[in-house]
Every structure is written in structure tokens, then in C-alpha cells.
Amino acid sequence: MPKEDVILNVAENTLLMQFLLQNMKGKSRDNIKSLLRFKQIWVDGKAVSQFNYNLRPGQQVIVRHERSHEGDLNRYFHIVFEDDHIVVIDKKAGLLSMSAGGEHMTAYSLLSAYLKQKDPAGRIFIVHRLDRDTSGLMMFAKSENVQGILQKNWQANITERTYIALVEGLVKRDGGIINSYLYESKAFVVHSSQDPGKGELAITRYKTLKSSASFSLLEVNLETGKKNQIRVHMQDIGHCIVGDLKYGATGNPIGRLGLHASVLAFSHPVTGEHMRFISDIPARFLRVF
């Protein structure tokens, strides 16, 4: 049976450490410092980490059984926007959006734990995904209803999805459009074809921002959102995304995939307000120039 949180009421002016030592028999200073470090001590609804925090009569101290997931959140992503209906995060490269079978550390699981810590009834719903090694902006819904609104009218609701791609080689054109039909093999590799009968239409627009003899930095906009679309289309034009060994890259000079979701703009599914979020180009993408 799971342990319950401990609720303590403050009767006189005192310091948090002294109060906890008096009221939590069997706990040492080190035990309490650990609770403070992991944001398990809450005063009047807010996590407190200072051992010398001043308490006043009438305040309530809660010792939570579960450790805070705030540290994990900061390590893997940070929350850009949150209201009662949606959450927008900026995900770091290397974190799965959602478990593909057996993985426990995902954007979905971390965000779910974070919300449940604030409200045990809190839930999170996937709206769209980023590849594990792609960083940048992602949106989640806080209810099944909002998830349905977003997914049903995805093309109408999403007004801009812009990526930054660091690719191999010198892209000579200022920009262009790539059209093809994408299909996935049994080996989970996405292939591109000009045959409409072989897959689903994918359209990618790109603009060259910066280039050298070895690398080019592109701004990429999706008109369709197919799995691995940008990665496959960059391979199609002979400029594979840096670090993308699955789709033809020759090396990995930046230690990660050179793909970042930099702009996400949409109509709020409940209020209708236009929202636009920007995530800066990762510094590693610029160092190669």
C-alpha cells in the first residue's frame, strides 16, 4: 500500500528544519536535507528547499512521499507554456516523445508525473511526436477532448511548424520544395518514391540560412507531417542531416542529430487565441561554421 503524505500544522514561529526535526521523529538532519533537495517539503502549497525557511503560526507543512520530478524535467526538457488545456515543452535531443515499448524515461512519462504531483487526477495526452534525437517544441493536451480537437483539425489549427536542419555539404540553392510519396518498410525505415501508389504525399519547403563547403543550415517548413519526413527528404536532395546515420549521413561531428523544431504556432483549441513559440537554434549547429 503506497505511503501517504504527512500533513503538519504550524503553531508558533520557528525555522523549517527545527520544526521538521521536532515533528518527524526518527528523521535526521541529513534525511530532512534530502527531502528538501528533492522538493518533497511543501509550505502552503509551494515546494520549499531552504532549511532555514521562517514558519508562522497557521501555516501548513506537507511532507510528500513522492520525490519531485522537477529535476528530471529540467534535465530533459523545460515547460514553455502551460494552462488548463495544453502544455508546450522544449525537448532536448535523446528523449523519446512516448514509449515504443519498455522505455520508462519519456517526455510523456515525465510530464505525466509532473502533472500528477500537482493534481493526482491530472492526465496528459499525446498530440504529436518528435523523433528521439530531434530537439525542440512539442505540444501535449491535458484532456482527451482537447487532444481530439487538435488532432481532428491538425492542419487547420497548426499555422506554422518550422525546423532548423544542419545538413552535410554545400546547398547551392537558396531554397526549394521537395515532393514525394513516403512509405515505411518492415524494418521501420521510411522510403521516398515518386509513385503515388507507393505511399502518402509529403511536401517539404526549405530555405538556406547559412552554408560552407562542408555544411549548410536550413530552415524547413512542413506542409505535411509524415514520419521521418525531413530526414528522408534531405537524403532525397543529397544533403543528409548531420548525424543521421539511418538516412545516409557520413558522420556525426556535433554528437547528435542536426534537427531542431524551432517554431510552433497554432490556434488555441479552446480559446481560439493565436499562439506562437520559438526555440533558439542549438549552439552546436552554429559551431561548425
C-alpha positions in Angstrom: 0.0 0.0 0.0 1.5 3.4 -1.0 2.7 5.7 1.8 0.6 8.8 2.4 1.8 12.4 2.6 2.4 13.8 6.1 0.4 17.0 6.9 1.8 19.1 9.8 0.2 22.3 11.2 2.5 25.2 12.5 1.5 26.5 15.9 4.4 29.0 16.6 7.1 31.0 14.9 10.0 28.6 14.1 12.5 27.6 11.4 11.6 24.8 9.0 14.5 22.5 9.9 13.8 22.8 13.7 10.0 22.2 13.0 10.6 19.1 11.0 13.1 17.6 13.5 10.6 18.1 16.2 7.6 16.7 14.3 9.3 13.9 12.3 10.7 11.5 14.9 13.4 9.2 13.6 14.5 11.7 10.8 18.0 13.1 11.0 19.2 16.4 9.6 20.6 14.6 6.5 17.2 12.9 6.0 15.5 16.2 6.0 18.0 17.9 3.8 17.4 15.1 1.3 13.6 15.8 1.5 14.3 19.5 0.9 16.6 18.8 -2.0 14.1 16.6 -3.8 11.3 19.2 -3.3 9.3 16.9 -1.0 8.6 19.6 1.6 5.8 22.0 0.7 4.6 25.0 2.7 1.1 26.4 1.9 1.1 24.7 -1.4 4.6 25.6 -2.6 7.8 23.5 -2.6 10.5 24.9 -0.2 14.1 23.9 -0.3 15.7 26.3 2.4 16.2 24.6 5.7 16.1 28.0 7.5 12.8 29.0 6.0 10.7 31.0 8.5 7.4 29.4 9.5 4.5 31.3 11.0 1.5 30.1 13.1 -1.4 28.9 10.9 0.8 27.6 8.1 0.6 24.0 6.8 3.6 21.9 6.0 3.2 18.8 3.8 5.9 16.1 3.6 5.3 14.4 0.2 6.1 10.7 -0.2 6.9 11.1 -3.9 10.1 12.9 -5.0 9.6 15.9 -7.2 10.3 15.3 -10.9 11.3 18.9 -11.4 15.0 17.9 -11.7 14.2 15.3 -14.4 12.2 17.9 -16.3 15.0 20.4 -16.3 17.4 17.7 -17.4 15.3 16.6 -20.4 13.1 19.5 -21.3 11.6 22.6 -19.9 8.0 23.8 -20.0 7.5 26.8 -22.3 3.7 27.3 -21.8 1.1 25.7 -19.6 -2.6 26.4 -19.0 -5.7 24.3 -18.1 -5.8 22.8 -21.5 -2.4 22.3 -23.1 1.3 22.1 -22.3 4.1 23.2 -24.7 7.6 21.9 -23.9 11.1 22.4 -25.4 12.5 18.9 -25.6 16.2 18.1 -25.6 17.7 15.6 -28.1 17.9 12.0 -26.9 14.5 11.8 -25.1 11.6 9.7 -26.6 8.3 11.5 -27.0 6.4 8.4 -25.9 7.4 4.8 -25.1 7.8 2.5 -28.0 7.8 -0.5 -25.7 9.6 -0.8 -22.4 11.2 2.7 -22.1 10.3 4.5 -18.9 12.0 7.8 -19.3 10.0 9.7 -22.0 8.6 13.2 -22.4 5.1 11.7 -21.8 6.0 9.8 -18.6 8.0 12.8 -17.1 5.2 15.3 -17.9 2.6 12.9 -16.6 4.4 12.5 -13.3 4.8 16.3 -13.0 1.1 16.9 -13.5 0.1 14.1 -11.1 2.3 15.7 -8.5 0.3 18.9 -8.8 -3.0 17.2 -9.1 -3.4 13.4 -8.6 -6.2 13.4 -11.2 -4.0 15.3 -13.8 -3.5 13.5 -17.1 -1.6 14.2 -20.3 -2.3 13.2 -23.9 0.0 13.0 -26.9 -0.9 15.3 -29.7 2.2 14.9 -32.0 5.7 13.4 -31.7 9.3 14.3 -32.3 11.9 11.7 -33.1 14.1 10.7 -30.1 17.1 12.6 -31.4 15.2 15.7 -32.6 15.1 18.6 -30.1 12.6 21.4 -29.9 8.9 22.3 -29.4 6.2 19.8 -28.7 2.6 20.2 -27.5 0.5 17.9 -25.2 -3.2 18.1 -24.3 -4.5 17.9 -20.8 -7.7 16.2 -21.7 -9.0 13.7 -24.3 -11.4 16.3 -25.6 -8.6 18.8 -26.3 -6.5 16.1 -27.8 -9.3 15.2 -30.2 -9.9 18.9 -31.2 -6.2 19.3 -32.1 -5.8 16.0 -33.9 -9.0 16.2 -35.8 -8.3 19.7 -37.2 -4.5 19.5 -37.1 -3.8 21.1 -40.5 -6.3 24.0 -39.7 -5.1 24.5 -36.1 -1.4 24.4 -36.7 -0.4 27.6 -38.6 3.4 27.0 -38.6 5.9 24.2 -37.9 9.4 25.3 -38.6 12.5 23.2 -38.2 16.2 24.0 -38.3 18.2 21.4 -40.1 22.0 21.1 -40.2 22.9 19.1 -43.3 26.0 17.8 -44.9 27.5 19.6 -47.9 27.0 22.9 -49.6 23.4 23.5 -50.6 23.7 25.8 -53.6 20.1 26.7 -54.0 18.5 29.5 -51.8 15.5 27.2 -51.2 13.1 24.8 -52.8 10.2 22.4 -52.4 10.5 18.6 -52.1 7.6 16.4 -53.1 7.4 12.6 -52.8 5.4 9.7 -51.5 6.7 8.1 -48.3 6.2 4.6 -47.1 7.7 2.5 -44.3 9.4 -0.8 -44.7 9.1 -3.8 -42.3 12.5 -2.7 -41.0 10.9 0.6 -39.9 12.9 2.6 -42.5 10.9 5.3 -44.4 11.5 5.3 -48.2 10.7 8.0 -50.7 9.1 7.4 -54.1 7.6 9.4 -57.0 4.9 6.7 -57.4 1.6 7.9 -55.9 0.6 4.2 -55.4 3.5 3.5 -53.1 2.9 5.8 -50.2 1.5 9.1 -48.8 2.2 12.5 -50.2 4.8 14.5 -48.3 5.7 18.1 -49.0 8.7 19.9 -47.5 9.8 23.5 -48.1 13.3 24.7 -47.2 15.4 27.9 -47.2 19.1 28.1 -46.9 20.2 30.2 -44.0 24.0 29.6 -43.9 26.4 27.4 -45.8 30.1 26.4 -46.1 31.9 23.8 -48.2 31.1 21.1 -45.6 27.7 22.1 -44.0 24.5 24.0 -44.6 21.9 25.3 -42.2 18.4 25.2 -43.5 15.0 26.5 -42.3 12.5 23.8 -43.1 8.7 24.0 -43.1 6.3 21.1 -43.3 3.2 21.2 -45.3 2.5 17.6 -44.3 3.7 15.8 -41.2 4.9 12.3 -42.1 7.2 10.1 -40.0 10.9 11.0 -40.7 9.8 13.3 -43.5 12.5 15.9 -43.2 15.2 13.3 -42.7 14.1 11.4 -45.9 13.7 14.5 -48.0 17.1 15.8 -47.1 18.5 12.5 -48.2 16.5 12.9 -51.4 18.3 16.1 -52.3 21.7 14.6 -51.5 22.2 16.6 -48.2 21.6 14.2 -45.3 21.0 15.6 -41.9 24.2 15.7 -39.9 24.4 12.7 -37.6 21.6 10.9 -39.3 23.3 7.6 -40.0 19.9 5.9 -40.6 19.3 8.1 -43.6 22.7 8.3 -45.2 24.9 10.7 -43.1 28.6 10.1 -43.3 29.5 11.2 -39.8 28.3 12.9 -36.6 30.5 16.0 -35.8 28.0 17.5 -33.4 27.3 14.4 -31.3 23.6 14.5 -32.1 21.1 14.6 -34.9 21.1 18.0 -36.6 17.4 18.6 -36.5 15.5 21.0 -34.2 11.8 22.0 -34.0 12.3 25.8 -33.7 8.8 27.3 -34.3 5.3 26.0 -33.3 2.3 28.3 -34.0 -1.3 27.3 -33.6 -4.8 28.4 -32.7 -5.5 27.6 -29.1 -8.0 24.6 -29.2 -10.3 26.2 -26.5 -9.8 30.0 -26.5 -9.0 30.3 -30.2 -6.1 32.6 -29.4 -3.2 32.6 -31.8 -0.1 31.3 -30.1 3.5 31.2 -31.4 6.5 29.8 -29.7 10.2 29.9 -30.7 13.1 27.8 -29.6 16.6 29.1 -30.3 18.9 27.3 -32.7 21.1 24.9 -30.7 24.7 26.3 -30.3 26.2 23.1 -31.7 24.5 23.7 -35.0 26.4 27.0 -35.4 29.8 25.9 -34.2 30.6 24.0 -37.4 30.6 27.3 -39.3 
